[in-house]
Amino acid sequence: MKEKLSLPEARRIALAAQGFSEQRPTSPIDRRHLNRVVSRLGLLQIDSVSAVVRAHYMPLFSRLGPYPTTLLDTAASGKKRRLFEYWAHEASFLPIEKWPLFRWRMDRAAGNDRSEIYGGLARWAEKNNRLIDAIYAEVASRGPIAASDIDGAKGKGGWWGWSDEKHAFEWLFWAGRITTHSRRGFERLYDLPERVIPKDIFEAPPLTPEDAHRELLRHSARALGVATYGDLRDYYRLSPADTKARLEELVEERELFPVTVESWKQPAFLHAGARMPRKVQARALLAPFDPLVFERSRAERLFGFRYRIEIYTPAEKRQYGYYVLPFLLGDTIVARADVKADRPAGVLRVLATYAEPGAPPETASQLLEEFRLMQSWLGLERMEVMPNGDLGPALRRAM
């Protein structure tokens, strides 16, 4: 094991851990491909914005190329489900076998632990036990049901606009007393976990919180390859109090090796099974919530890529655009693009593109090829490229 890593070495390790050192399959994408990606990543962050496609569909496309999105839908529902939903790195799809690893978080939520994800929801729950019990009874007798199926559950949108009934659904979900059965559009349909999670997994002996935290750190380290302590904790939103001793144990057991990475101020840890390919020849558009870049400080340390999503920024104050996708080429993020899938018109609209410093001459042509692949995947009839951004004119010429 090396004790010092150059920045290019760290990048290649991170990209290999995330599956970008492998060529995309040439055979039709099936459930086996999905299972491999999900097992490698450990989670798919869920987001509601559909400017291009909802974010949880993108990591599979980025790594596998065009695939039927029904594969993911089927994996997240039905009797042979591969995934369940819970709070991990925000709301996420997780491999079904990871259910026991999050029972500690559910138990803390059930105890209204305010240190967890929704402190405000915990305070609300303390005062509304009767309504919570009533909503639970509705799910038990009528599930799978949506929150909107309950009279009074329709709020104004956003946490601050939730009705009391919607608060109750969310608290029950957070506490693991109900879970997602399937989705109607993007709306969750809730049911009892014992009717959704396979019996052998649901009834598996509980792990101690310490064992669960250790295992989640293991998964983080495997998915990241090389990472700071903060990166490892952030992957599943773990606290320092829960993980400091667990990290030391993994180092002592030689599952993690302390290393220094060129230009990183913080110490780093290399996973014992990490690979460092001599070359990475990736080409991928990334969702804003792809595990490769969802921790913004890590993306900046690895790629020199400063990334902020500007969805909630007023249009006149945006620097790059509404829904901007990073573009990975080789082992570097070389560009970013503001993109919109105009489904009624059947058009993939590339609104603006920007090159990163040092982007190679082939950036525009390679980006165009990836857009064509995305257009085909989304079933859009044509593509329009606007000459906006410093890369826009070159992209137009490449067409």
C-alpha positions as YAML, in Angstrom:
chain: A
units: angstrom
residues:
- id: 1
  name: MET
  ca: [0.00, 0.00, 0.00]
- id: 2
  name: LYS
  ca: [1.27, 3.44, -0.96]
- id: 3
  name: GLU
  ca: [1.48, 6.02, 1.80]
- id: 4
  name: LYS
  ca: [1.33, 8.98, -0.59]
- id: 5
  name: LEU
  ca: [-0.89, 9.40, -3.62]
- id: 6
  name: SER
  ca: [-0.65, 11.95, -6.39]
- id: 7
  name: LEU
  ca: [-3.89, 13.67, -7.31]
- id: 8
  name: PRO
  ca: [-4.18, 11.76, -10.64]
- id: 9
  name: GLU
  ca: [-3.70, 8.49, -8.74]
- id: 10
  name: ALA
  ca: [-6.44, 9.44, -6.26]
- id: 11
  name: ARG
  ca: [-8.76, 10.33, -9.14]
- id: 12
  name: ARG
  ca: [-8.23, 7.00, -10.86]
- id: 13
  name: ILE
  ca: [-8.82, 5.13, -7.61]
- id: 14
  name: ALA
  ca: [-12.05, 7.07, -6.99]
- id: 15
  name: LEU
  ca: [-13.28, 6.55, -10.56]
- id: 16
  name: ALA
  ca: [-12.52, 2.83, -10.44]
- id: 17
  name: ALA
  ca: [-14.39, 2.49, -7.14]
- id: 18
  name: GLN
  ca: [-17.39, 4.17, -8.75]
- id: 19
  name: GLY
  ca: [-17.33, 1.92, -11.82]
- id: 20
  name: PHE
  ca: [-15.96, 4.38, -14.36]
- id: 21
  name: SER
  ca: [-12.83, 2.39, -15.24]
- id: 22
  name: GLU
  ca: [-14.92, -0.31, -16.92]
- id: 23
  name: GLN
  ca: [-16.26, -0.15, -20.45]
- id: 24
  name: ARG
  ca: [-19.98, 0.13, -20.89]
- id: 25
  name: PRO
  ca: [-21.67, -3.17, -21.77]
- id: 26
  name: THR
  ca: [-22.23, -3.95, -25.43]
- id: 27
  name: SER
  ca: [-24.94, -6.49, -24.62]
- id: 28
  name: PRO
  ca: [-28.50, -5.47, -23.67]
- id: 29
  name: ILE
  ca: [-28.66, -4.08, -20.13]
- id: 30
  name: ASP
  ca: [-30.46, -6.40, -17.75]
- id: 31
  name: ARG
  ca: [-31.06, -6.90, -14.04]
- id: 32
  name: ARG
  ca: [-27.55, -8.29, -13.51]
- id: 33
  name: HIS
  ca: [-25.98, -5.05, -14.73]
- id: 34
  name: LEU
  ca: [-28.26, -3.03, -12.46]
- id: 35
  name: ASN
  ca: [-27.43, -5.21, -9.47]
- id: 36
  name: ARG
  ca: [-23.69, -4.76, -10.01]
- id: 37
  name: VAL
  ca: [-23.93, -0.98, -10.19]
- id: 38
  name: VAL
  ca: [-26.22, -0.71, -7.18]
- id: 39
  name: SER
  ca: [-24.03, -3.05, -5.13]
- id: 40
  name: ARG
  ca: [-20.96, -1.02, -6.03]
- id: 41
  name: LEU
  ca: [-22.49, 2.40, -5.29]
- id: 42
  name: GLY
  ca: [-24.51, 1.33, -2.26]
- id: 43
  name: LEU
  ca: [-27.22, 3.93, -2.92]
- id: 44
  name: LEU
  ca: [-28.98, 5.99, -5.56]
- id: 45
  name: GLN
  ca: [-30.01, 9.42, -4.29]
- id: 46
  name: ILE
  ca: [-33.62, 10.29, -5.15]
- id: 47
  name: ASP
  ca: [-34.58, 13.75, -6.37]
- id: 48
  name: SER
  ca: [-37.85, 15.05, -7.78]
- id: 49
  name: VAL
  ca: [-36.49, 17.46, -10.42]
- id: 50
  name: SER
  ca: [-37.18, 16.09, -13.90]
- id: 51
  name: ALA
  ca: [-35.61, 18.80, -16.07]
- id: 52
  name: VAL
  ca: [-33.68, 16.03, -17.86]
- id: 53
  name: VAL
  ca: [-34.65, 12.84, -16.02]
- id: 54
  name: ARG
  ca: [-35.10, 12.24, -12.30]
- id: 55
  name: ALA
  ca: [-31.67, 12.00, -10.69]
- id: 56
  name: HIS
  ca: [-31.89, 8.39, -9.49]
- id: 57
  name: TYR
  ca: [-32.12, 7.15, -13.09]
- id: 58
  name: MET
  ca: [-28.92, 8.93, -14.20]
- id: 59
  name: PRO
  ca: [-26.11, 7.05, -12.38]
- id: 60
  name: LEU
  ca: [-27.04, 3.84, -14.21]
- id: 61
  name: PHE
  ca: [-27.02, 5.65, -17.56]
- id: 62
  name: SER
  ca: [-23.70, 7.32, -16.72]
- id: 63
  name: ARG
  ca: [-22.06, 3.93, -16.10]
- id: 64
  name: LEU
  ca: [-23.99, 1.56, -18.38]
- id: 65
  name: GLY
  ca: [-25.24, 3.74, -21.22]
- id: 66
  name: PRO
  ca: [-28.85, 3.54, -22.48]
- id: 67
  name: TYR
  ca: [-30.93, 1.12, -20.45]
- id: 68
  name: PRO
  ca: [-34.68, 0.60, -19.91]
- id: 69
  name: THR
  ca: [-35.67, 2.72, -16.90]
- id: 70
  name: THR
  ca: [-38.33, 0.13, -16.13]
- id: 71
  name: LEU
  ca: [-35.42, -1.97, -14.80]
- id: 72
  name: LEU
  ca: [-35.01, 0.47, -11.94]
- id: 73
  name: ASP
  ca: [-38.75, 0.83, -11.42]
- id: 74
  name: THR
  ca: [-39.13, -2.94, -11.17]
- id: 75
  name: ALA
  ca: [-36.14, -3.24, -8.83]
- id: 76
  name: ALA
  ca: [-37.81, -0.76, -6.46]
- id: 77
  name: SER
  ca: [-41.17, -2.55, -6.28]
- id: 78
  name: GLY
  ca: [-42.80, -5.92, -6.62]
- id: 79
  name: LYS
  ca: [-42.13, -9.33, -5.09]
- id: 80
  name: LYS
  ca: [-38.58, -9.58, -6.48]
- id: 81
  name: ARG
  ca: [-37.61, -6.08, -5.46]
- id: 82
  name: ARG
  ca: [-33.91, -5.31, -5.25]
- id: 83
  name: LEU
  ca: [-34.20, -1.90, -3.57]
- id: 84
  name: PHE
  ca: [-35.95, -0.13, -0.72]
- id: 85
  name: GLU
  ca: [-36.23, 3.56, 0.12]
- id: 86
  name: TYR
  ca: [-34.89, 5.28, 3.19]
- id: 87
  name: TRP
  ca: [-32.83, 8.20, 4.44]
- id: 88
  name: ALA
  ca: [-29.17, 7.56, 3.66]
- id: 89
  name: HIS
  ca: [-27.39, 10.30, 1.72]
- id: 90
  name: GLU
  ca: [-30.71, 12.18, 1.69]
- id: 91
  name: ALA
  ca: [-33.66, 10.11, 0.43]
- id: 92
  name: SER
  ca: [-32.19, 7.15, -1.43]
- id: 93
  name: PHE
  ca: [-32.79, 3.80, -3.04]
- id: 94
  name: LEU
  ca: [-30.71, 1.22, -1.18]
- id: 95
  name: PRO
  ca: [-29.98, -2.49, -1.77]
- id: 96
  name: ILE
  ca: [-32.68, -4.47, -0.01]
- id: 97
  name: GLU
  ca: [-30.15, -6.39, 2.10]
- id: 98
  name: LYS
  ca: [-29.09, -3.10, 3.73]
- id: 99
  name: TRP
  ca: [-32.41, -2.77, 5.58]
- id: 100
  name: PRO
  ca: [-30.91, -4.11, 8.87]
- id: 101
  name: LEU
  ca: [-28.05, -1.58, 8.63]
- id: 102
  name: PHE
  ca: [-30.53, 1.28, 9.09]
- id: 103
  name: ARG
  ca: [-32.62, -0.10, 11.93]
- id: 104
  name: TRP
  ca: [-30.57, 1.97, 14.40]
- id: 105
  name: ARG
  ca: [-31.58, 5.15, 12.54]
- id: 106
  name: MET
  ca: [-35.20, 4.06, 12.51]
- id: 107
  name: ASP
  ca: [-35.07, 3.28, 16.23]
- id: 108
  name: ARG
  ca: [-33.58, 6.68, 17.00]
- id: 109
  name: ALA
  ca: [-36.25, 8.36, 14.91]
- id: 110
  name: ALA
  ca: [-38.95, 6.38, 16.70]
- id: 111
  name: GLY
  ca: [-37.50, 7.73, 19.94]
- id: 112
  name: ASN
  ca: [-37.72, 11.27, 18.51]
- id: 113
  name: ASP
  ca: [-33.96, 11.73, 18.56]
- id: 114
  name: ARG
  ca: [-33.51, 15.32, 17.45]
- id: 115
  name: SER
  ca: [-29.92, 14.78, 16.34]
- id: 116
  name: GLU
  ca: [-31.07, 12.82, 13.31]
- id: 117
  name: ILE
  ca: [-32.12, 14.09, 9.89]
- id: 118
  name: TYR
  ca: [-35.40, 15.80, 10.79]
- id: 119
  name: GLY
  ca: [-35.11, 17.44, 14.20]
- id: 120
  name: GLY
  ca: [-38.20, 19.56, 13.54]
- id: 121
  name: LEU
  ca: [-40.22, 16.50, 12.63]
- id: 122
  name: ALA
  ca: [-39.20, 14.85, 15.90]
- id: 123
  name: ARG
  ca: [-40.49, 17.84, 17.86]
- id: 124
  name: TRP
  ca: [-43.75, 17.72, 15.91]
- id: 125
  name: ALA
  ca: [-44.14, 13.97, 16.55]
- id: 126
  name: GLU
  ca: [-43.85, 14.40, 20.31]
- id: 127
  name: LYS
  ca: [-47.09, 16.38, 20.28]
- id: 128
  name: ASN
  ca: [-49.07, 14.36, 17.73]
- id: 129
  name: ASN
  ca: [-49.02, 10.72, 18.80]
- id: 130
  name: ARG
  ca: [-52.76, 10.27, 18.32]
- id: 131
  name: LEU
  ca: [-52.66, 11.37, 14.67]
- id: 132
  name: ILE
  ca: [-49.56, 9.26, 14.01]
- id: 133
  name: ASP
  ca: [-51.33, 6.18, 15.36]
- id: 134
  name: ALA
  ca: [-54.40, 6.94, 13.22]
- id: 135
  name: ILE
  ca: [-52.33, 7.26, 10.04]
- id: 136
  name: TYR
  ca: [-50.46, 4.05, 10.87]
- id: 137
  name: ALA
  ca: [-53.81, 2.27, 11.26]
- id: 138
  name: GLU
  ca: [-54.91, 3.58, 7.85]
- id: 139
  name: VAL
  ca: [-51.76, 2.22, 6.19]
- id: 140
  name: ALA
  ca: [-52.15, -1.11, 7.98]
- id: 141
  name: SER
  ca: [-55.74, -1.52, 6.80]
- id: 142
  name: ARG
  ca: [-55.59, 0.13, 3.35]
- id: 143
  name: GLY
  ca: [-51.97, -0.05, 2.20]
- id: 144
  name: PRO
  ca: [-50.40, 0.50, -0.19]
- id: 145
  name: ILE
  ca: [-51.72, 4.06, -0.12]
- id: 146
  name: ALA
  ca: [-50.38, 7.53, -0.84]
- id: 147
  name: ALA
  ca: [-50.45, 10.38, 1.63]
- id: 148
  name: SER
  ca: [-52.77, 12.20, -0.79]
- id: 149
  name: ASP
  ca: [-55.31, 9.39, -0.41]
- id: 150
  name: ILE
  ca: [-56.01, 10.62, 3.13]
- id: 151
  name: ASP
  ca: [-58.38, 13.55, 3.49]
- id: 152
  name: GLY
  ca: [-56.50, 16.63, 4.60]
- id: 153
  name: ALA
  ca: [-53.07, 15.32, 3.62]
- id: 154
  name: LYS
  ca: [-52.58, 17.65, 0.68]
- id: 155
  name: GLY
  ca: [-50.32, 20.50, 1.76]
- id: 156
  name: LYS
  ca: [-48.76, 23.36, -0.17]
- id: 157
  name: GLY
  ca: [-45.54, 21.50, -1.00]
- id: 158
  name: GLY
  ca: [-42.19, 21.53, 0.77]
- id: 159
  name: TRP
  ca: [-41.62, 20.62, 4.40]
- id: 160
  name: TRP
  ca: [-43.06, 23.93, 5.58]
- id: 161
  name: GLY
  ca: [-46.24, 23.32, 3.56]
- id: 162
  name: TRP
  ca: [-46.98, 19.81, 4.79]
- id: 163
  name: SER
  ca: [-50.32, 19.08, 6.37]
- id: 164
  name: ASP
  ca: [-50.40, 17.34, 9.75]
- id: 165
  name: GLU
  ca: [-51.33, 14.11, 7.99]
- id: 166
  name: LYS
  ca: [-48.31, 14.39, 5.66]
- id: 167
  name: HIS
  ca: [-46.09, 15.05, 8.69]
- id: 168
  name: ALA
  ca: [-47.40, 11.82, 10.21]
- id: 169
  name: PHE
  ca: [-46.62, 9.81, 7.06]
- id: 170
  name: GLU
  ca: [-43.09, 11.19, 6.93]
- id: 171
  name: TRP
  ca: [-42.44, 10.52, 10.60]
- id: 172
  name: LEU
  ca: [-43.70, 6.93, 10.27]
- id: 173
  name: PHE
  ca: [-41.45, 6.47, 7.23]
- id: 174
  name: TRP
  ca: [-38.45, 7.92, 9.06]
- id: 175
  name: ALA
  ca: [-39.12, 5.64, 12.06]
- id: 176
  name: GLY
  ca: [-39.34, 2.56, 9.82]
- id: 177
  name: ARG
  ca: [-42.94, 1.82, 10.80]
- id: 178
  name: ILE
  ca: [-44.04, 2.24, 7.17]
- id: 179
  name: THR
  ca: [-42.02, 2.09, 3.96]
- id: 180
  name: THR
  ca: [-42.39, 2.69, 0.24]
- id: 181
  name: HIS
  ca: [-44.27, -0.09, -1.51]
- id: 182
  name: SER
  ca: [-44.03, 1.50, -4.97]
- id: 183
  name: ARG
  ca: [-44.59, 4.86, -6.61]
- id: 184
  name: ARG
  ca: [-47.48, 6.38, -8.55]
- id: 185
  name: GLY
  ca: [-45.66, 8.73, -10.84]
- id: 186
  name: PHE
  ca: [-43.26, 10.20, -8.32]
- id: 187
  name: GLU
  ca: [-45.63, 9.89, -5.35]
- id: 188
  name: ARG
  ca: [-44.83, 7.25, -2.75]
- id: 189
  name: LEU
  ca: [-47.33, 4.51, -2.00]
- id: 190
  name: TYR
  ca: [-46.80, 3.41, 1.61]
- id: 191
  name: ASP
  ca: [-47.26, 0.02, 3.23]
- id: 192
  name: LEU
  ca: [-46.04, -1.80, 6.32]
- id: 193
  name: PRO
  ca: [-42.41, -2.93, 6.00]
- id: 194
  name: GLU
  ca: [-43.27, -6.52, 6.97]
- id: 195
  name: ARG
  ca: [-45.39, -6.64, 3.78]
- id: 196
  name: VAL
  ca: [-42.65, -5.10, 1.61]
- id: 197
  name: ILE
  ca: [-39.26, -6.24, 2.90]
- id: 198
  name: PRO
  ca: [-38.49, -9.97, 2.36]
- id: 199
  name: LYS
  ca: [-39.18, -11.91, 5.53]
- id: 200
  name: ASP
  ca: [-35.63, -13.20, 6.04]
- id: 201
  name: ILE
  ca: [-34.27, -9.64, 5.84]
- id: 202
  name: PHE
  ca: [-37.02, -8.00, 7.88]
- id: 203
  name: GLU
  ca: [-36.70, -10.59, 10.65]
- id: 204
  name: ALA
  ca: [-32.89, -10.74, 10.61]
- id: 205
  name: PRO
  ca: [-31.34, -10.33, 14.08]
- id: 206
  name: PRO
  ca: [-30.75, -6.65, 14.76]
- id: 207
  name: LEU
  ca: [-27.23, -5.26, 14.57]
- id: 208
  name: THR
  ca: [-25.89, -3.12, 17.35]
- id: 209
  name: PRO
  ca: [-25.54, 0.52, 16.30]
- id: 210
  name: GLU
  ca: [-21.76, 0.11, 16.54]
- id: 211
  name: ASP
  ca: [-21.78, -2.86, 14.14]
- id: 212
  name: ALA
  ca: [-24.08, -1.03, 11.72]
- id: 213
  name: HIS
  ca: [-21.91, 2.10, 11.74]
- id: 214
  name: ARG
  ca: [-18.78, 0.03, 11.11]
- id: 215
  name: GLU
  ca: [-20.42, -1.76, 8.21]
- id: 216
  name: LEU
  ca: [-21.70, 1.47, 6.68]
- id: 217
  name: LEU
  ca: [-18.20, 2.97, 6.89]
- id: 218
  name: ARG
  ca: [-16.93, -0.14, 5.11]
- id: 219
  name: HIS
  ca: [-19.46, 0.39, 2.33]
- id: 220
  name: SER
  ca: [-18.54, 4.07, 2.07]
- id: 221
  name: ALA
  ca: [-14.83, 3.27, 1.82]
- id: 222
  name: ARG
  ca: [-15.43, 0.65, -0.87]
- id: 223
  name: ALA
  ca: [-17.62, 3.00, -2.90]
- id: 224
  name: LEU
  ca: [-15.18, 5.92, -2.65]
- id: 225
  name: GLY
  ca: [-11.85, 4.11, -2.94]
- id: 226
  name: VAL
  ca: [-9.87, 6.85, -1.23]
- id: 227
  name: ALA
  ca: [-11.53, 9.39, 1.01]
- id: 228
  name: THR
  ca: [-11.22, 11.72, 3.96]
- id: 229
  name: TYR
  ca: [-13.01, 10.91, 7.20]
- id: 230
  name: GLY
  ca: [-15.58, 13.55, 6.30]
- id: 231
  name: ASP
  ca: [-16.20, 11.91, 2.91]
- id: 232
  name: LEU
  ca: [-16.69, 8.53, 4.57]
- id: 233
  name: ARG
  ca: [-19.21, 9.90, 7.06]
- id: 234
  name: ASP
  ca: [-21.07, 11.96, 4.47]
- id: 235
  name: TYR
  ca: [-21.85, 9.03, 2.19]
- id: 236
  name: TYR
  ca: [-24.50, 7.73, 4.60]
- id: 237
  name: ARG
  ca: [-24.82, 10.89, 6.71]
- id: 238
  name: LEU
  ca: [-23.12, 9.47, 9.80]
- id: 239
  name: SER
  ca: [-22.09, 11.57, 12.77]
- id: 240
  name: PRO
  ca: [-18.57, 11.90, 14.24]
- id: 241
  name: ALA
  ca: [-19.85, 10.60, 17.58]
- id: 242
  name: ASP
  ca: [-21.03, 7.39, 15.89]
- id: 243
  name: THR
  ca: [-18.01, 6.76, 13.71]
- id: 244
  name: LYS
  ca: [-14.71, 8.00, 15.15]
- id: 245
  name: ALA
  ca: [-14.03, 4.79, 17.09]
- id: 246
  name: ARG
  ca: [-15.34, 2.67, 14.19]
- id: 247
  name: LEU
  ca: [-12.88, 4.32, 11.80]
- id: 248
  name: GLU
  ca: [-10.01, 3.55, 14.16]
- id: 249
  name: GLU
  ca: [-11.13, -0.08, 14.29]
- id: 250
  name: LEU
  ca: [-11.14, -0.38, 10.49]
- id: 251
  name: VAL
  ca: [-7.63, 1.07, 10.36]
- id: 252
  name: GLU
  ca: [-6.46, -1.32, 13.08]
- id: 253
  name: GLU
  ca: [-8.00, -4.24, 11.18]
- id: 254
  name: ARG
  ca: [-6.15, -3.07, 8.03]
- id: 255
  name: GLU
  ca: [-9.31, -2.59, 6.04]
- id: 256
  name: LEU
  ca: [-8.41, 1.07, 5.69]
- id: 257
  name: PHE
  ca: [-4.91, 2.51, 5.29]
- id: 258
  name: PRO
  ca: [-4.03, 6.11, 6.21]
- id: 259
  name: VAL
  ca: [-2.57, 7.96, 3.20]
- id: 260
  name: THR
  ca: [-1.80, 11.49, 2.16]
- id: 261
  name: VAL
  ca: [-3.13, 12.82, -1.13]
- id: 262
  name: GLU
  ca: [-1.42, 15.59, -3.05]
- id: 263
  name: SER
  ca: [-2.99, 19.02, -2.28]
- id: 264
  name: TRP
  ca: [-5.53, 17.60, 0.21]
- id: 265
  name: LYS
  ca: [-5.37, 19.33, 3.56]
- id: 266
  name: GLN
  ca: [-7.10, 16.49, 5.42]
- id: 267
  name: PRO
  ca: [-5.68, 13.00, 6.00]
- id: 268
  name: ALA
  ca: [-7.18, 10.34, 3.74]
- id: 269
  name: PHE
  ca: [-7.93, 6.62, 3.96]
- id: 270
  name: LEU
  ca: [-7.42, 4.07, 1.20]
- id: 271
  name: HIS
  ca: [-9.70, 1.03, 1.08]
- id: 272
  name: ALA
  ca: [-7.76, -2.25, 1.18]
- id: 273
  name: GLY
  ca: [-9.51, -3.51, -1.95]
- id: 274
  name: ALA
  ca: [-9.16, -0.29, -3.96]
- id: 275
  name: ARG
  ca: [-7.87, -0.56, -7.52]
- id: 276
  name: MET
  ca: [-5.72, 2.03, -9.26]
- id: 277
  name: PRO
  ca: [-5.91, 1.51, -13.03]
- id: 278
  name: ARG
  ca: [-3.12, 2.97, -15.12]
- id: 279
  name: LYS
  ca: [-5.65, 4.80, -17.24]
- id: 280
  name: VAL
  ca: [-9.35, 5.65, -17.08]
- id: 281
  name: GLN
  ca: [-11.14, 6.26, -20.36]
- id: 282
  name: ALA
  ca: [-14.57, 7.25, -19.12]
- id: 283
  name: ARG
  ca: [-17.13, 9.41, -20.88]
- id: 284
  name: ALA
  ca: [-20.25, 10.31, -18.95]
- id: 285
  name: LEU
  ca: [-22.74, 13.04, -18.18]
- id: 286
  name: LEU
  ca: [-23.38, 13.07, -14.45]
- id: 287
  name: ALA
  ca: [-26.48, 13.93, -12.46]
- id: 288
  name: PRO
  ca: [-26.02, 16.67, -9.84]
- id: 289
  name: PHE
  ca: [-26.63, 13.96, -7.21]
- id: 290
  name: ASP
  ca: [-24.36, 11.26, -8.62]
- id: 291
  name: PRO
  ca: [-22.27, 9.71, -5.82]
- id: 292
  name: LEU
  ca: [-19.13, 10.78, -7.67]
- id: 293
  name: VAL
  ca: [-19.95, 14.47, -7.17]
- id: 294
  name: PHE
  ca: [-22.74, 14.82, -4.59]
- id: 295
  name: GLU
  ca: [-20.22, 15.82, -1.91]
- id: 296
  name: ARG
  ca: [-19.18, 19.13, -3.46]
- id: 297
  name: SER
  ca: [-15.96, 19.64, -1.50]
- id: 298
  name: ARG
  ca: [-14.76, 16.18, -2.54]
- id: 299
  name: ALA
  ca: [-15.51, 16.95, -6.21]
- id: 300
  name: GLU
  ca: [-13.44, 20.10, -5.87]
- id: 301
  name: ARG
  ca: [-10.55, 18.25, -4.19]
- id: 302
  name: LEU
  ca: [-10.53, 15.42, -6.73]
- id: 303
  name: PHE
  ca: [-11.22, 17.26, -9.97]
- id: 304
  name: GLY
  ca: [-10.66, 20.96, -9.25]
- id: 305
  name: PHE
  ca: [-14.35, 21.25, -10.13]
- id: 306
  name: ARG
  ca: [-16.40, 23.78, -8.17]
- id: 307
  name: TYR
  ca: [-20.02, 22.76, -8.49]
- id: 308
  name: ARG
  ca: [-23.16, 24.34, -7.10]
- id: 309
  name: ILE
  ca: [-26.68, 23.50, -8.20]
- id: 310
  name: GLU
  ca: [-28.59, 26.66, -9.13]
- id: 311
  name: ILE
  ca: [-32.17, 25.43, -9.25]
- id: 312
  name: TYR
  ca: [-33.21, 27.76, -6.42]
- id: 313
  name: THR
  ca: [-31.12, 30.70, -7.66]
- id: 314
  name: PRO
  ca: [-33.07, 33.43, -9.49]
- id: 315
  name: ALA
  ca: [-32.55, 33.05, -13.25]
- id: 316
  name: GLU
  ca: [-30.75, 36.37, -13.61]
- id: 317
  name: LYS
  ca: [-28.21, 35.38, -10.94]
- id: 318
  name: ARG
  ca: [-27.33, 31.92, -12.27]
- id: 319
  name: GLN
  ca: [-23.77, 31.44, -13.43]
- id: 320
  name: TYR
  ca: [-24.23, 28.29, -15.52]
- id: 321
  name: GLY
  ca: [-27.94, 27.46, -15.68]
- id: 322
  name: TYR
  ca: [-30.92, 25.75, -14.06]
- id: 323
  name: TYR
  ca: [-30.00, 22.04, -14.27]
- id: 324
  name: VAL
  ca: [-26.32, 21.64, -15.03]
- id: 325
  name: LEU
  ca: [-24.68, 18.27, -15.70]
- id: 326
  name: PRO
  ca: [-20.93, 17.77, -15.22]
- id: 327
  name: PHE
  ca: [-19.17, 16.01, -18.11]
- id: 328
  name: LEU
  ca: [-16.53, 13.41, -17.27]
- id: 329
  name: LEU
  ca: [-13.99, 12.61, -19.98]
- id: 330
  name: GLY
  ca: [-11.07, 10.32, -19.27]
- id: 331
  name: ASP
  ca: [-10.26, 10.84, -15.61]
- id: 332
  name: THR
  ca: [-11.25, 14.52, -15.46]
- id: 333
  name: ILE
  ca: [-14.41, 16.60, -15.41]
- id: 334
  name: VAL
  ca: [-13.84, 18.74, -18.49]
- id: 335
  name: ALA
  ca: [-17.13, 20.60, -19.00]
- id: 336
  name: ARG
  ca: [-20.62, 21.29, -17.72]
- id: 337
  name: ALA
  ca: [-23.89, 21.73, -19.59]
- id: 338
  name: ASP
  ca: [-27.30, 23.23, -18.86]
- id: 339
  name: VAL
  ca: [-29.75, 20.72, -20.35]
- id: 340
  name: LYS
  ca: [-33.50, 20.29, -20.59]
- id: 341
  name: ALA
  ca: [-35.54, 17.41, -21.99]
- id: 342
  name: ASP
  ca: [-38.53, 19.03, -23.68]
- id: 343
  name: ARG
  ca: [-40.71, 15.95, -23.83]
- id: 344
  name: PRO
  ca: [-43.85, 17.54, -25.35]
- id: 345
  name: ALA
  ca: [-41.74, 18.81, -28.27]
- id: 346
  name: GLY
  ca: [-39.55, 15.68, -28.40]
- id: 347
  name: VAL
  ca: [-36.38, 17.78, -28.12]
- id: 348
  name: LEU
  ca: [-33.23, 17.54, -26.02]
- id: 349
  name: ARG
  ca: [-32.34, 21.19, -25.52]
- id: 350
  name: VAL
  ca: [-28.70, 21.95, -24.74]
- id: 351
  name: LEU
  ca: [-29.10, 25.49, -23.43]
- id: 352
  name: ALA
  ca: [-25.48, 26.29, -22.58]
- id: 353
  name: THR
  ca: [-22.12, 24.52, -22.33]
- id: 354
  name: TYR
  ca: [-18.93, 25.54, -20.58]
- id: 355
  name: ALA
  ca: [-15.42, 24.09, -20.75]
- id: 356
  name: GLU
  ca: [-13.31, 23.62, -17.65]
- id: 357
  name: PRO
  ca: [-9.71, 24.95, -17.63]
- id: 358
  name: GLY
  ca: [-7.46, 22.59, -19.56]
- id: 359
  name: ALA
  ca: [-10.31, 20.82, -21.37]
- id: 360
  name: PRO
  ca: [-8.84, 18.88, -24.35]
- id: 361
  name: PRO
  ca: [-9.65, 19.81, -27.98]
- id: 362
  name: GLU
  ca: [-11.96, 16.82, -28.39]
- id: 363
  name: THR
  ca: [-14.25, 17.93, -25.56]
- id: 364
  name: ALA
  ca: [-16.98, 19.33, -27.82]
- id: 365
  name: SER
  ca: [-17.13, 16.30, -30.14]
- id: 366
  name: GLN
  ca: [-17.11, 13.84, -27.24]
- id: 367
  name: LEU
  ca: [-19.78, 15.80, -25.39]
- id: 368
  name: LEU
  ca: [-21.93, 15.84, -28.50]
- id: 369
  name: GLU
  ca: [-21.67, 12.05, -28.76]
- id: 370
  name: GLU
  ca: [-22.83, 11.71, -25.16]
- id: 371
  name: PHE
  ca: [-25.75, 14.04, -25.83]
- id: 372
  name: ARG
  ca: [-26.75, 11.90, -28.80]
- id: 373
  name: LEU
  ca: [-26.65, 8.85, -26.57]
- id: 374
  name: MET
  ca: [-28.82, 10.63, -23.99]
- id: 375
  name: GLN
  ca: [-31.27, 11.77, -26.67]
- id: 376
  name: SER
  ca: [-31.70, 8.19, -27.81]
- id: 377
  name: TRP
  ca: [-32.07, 6.92, -24.24]
- id: 378
  name: LEU
  ca: [-34.78, 9.47, -23.45]
- id: 379
  name: GLY
  ca: [-36.64, 8.71, -26.69]
- id: 380
  name: LEU
  ca: [-36.45, 12.28, -27.98]
- id: 381
  name: GLU
  ca: [-36.71, 12.90, -31.71]
- id: 382
  name: ARG
  ca: [-34.08, 15.60, -32.08]
- id: 383
  name: MET
  ca: [-31.54, 17.77, -30.31]
- id: 384
  name: GLU
  ca: [-31.07, 21.52, -30.33]
- id: 385
  name: VAL
  ca: [-27.79, 23.09, -29.24]
- id: 386
  name: MET
  ca: [-27.69, 26.77, -28.32]
- id: 387
  name: PRO
  ca: [-24.39, 28.65, -28.83]
- id: 388
  name: ASN
  ca: [-24.38, 29.81, -25.22]
- id: 389
  name: GLY
  ca: [-21.34, 29.42, -22.95]
- id: 390
  name: ASP
  ca: [-17.71, 29.32, -24.01]
- id: 391
  name: LEU
  ca: [-18.10, 25.76, -25.37]
- id: 392
  name: GLY
  ca: [-21.43, 26.40, -27.12]
- id: 393
  name: PRO
  ca: [-20.04, 27.58, -30.49]
- id: 394
  name: ALA
  ca: [-17.68, 24.59, -30.75]
- id: 395
  name: LEU
  ca: [-20.53, 22.23, -29.89]
- id: 396
  name: ARG
  ca: [-22.68, 23.78, -32.62]
- id: 397
  name: ARG
  ca: [-19.86, 23.39, -35.15]
- id: 398
  name: ALA
  ca: [-19.44, 19.75, -34.11]
- id: 399
  name: MET
  ca: [-23.06, 19.10, -35.09]
...
